[in-house]
Amino acid sequence: MTPTPDLSDAQKKGQKLFMTGAGLVMGGLIMGGGLAMVFYFLSIRMGAMVSILFGVAAILVGIWLQMRGAKLLSSKSPFKGGQ
């Protein structure tokens, strides 16, 4: 077994950003989309539109956080690609 390298602070921050972004994307999809369907079927269309907007905002923020985290992880990676 090869020992795992110690993670630097930048890598830990990158992982935290990436996982927070993934959680926001999943939460935006589930809560925004699911709640919008419930509101729509209950004929509360304004509530459906508001929940969709909050879901889309959460998804976009999550994608942005994932991009920042992935960029931070790839720039601080101890391994060279392809080796």
Order of alpha helices (4+ residues) and beta strands (2+ residues): alpha-alpha-alpha
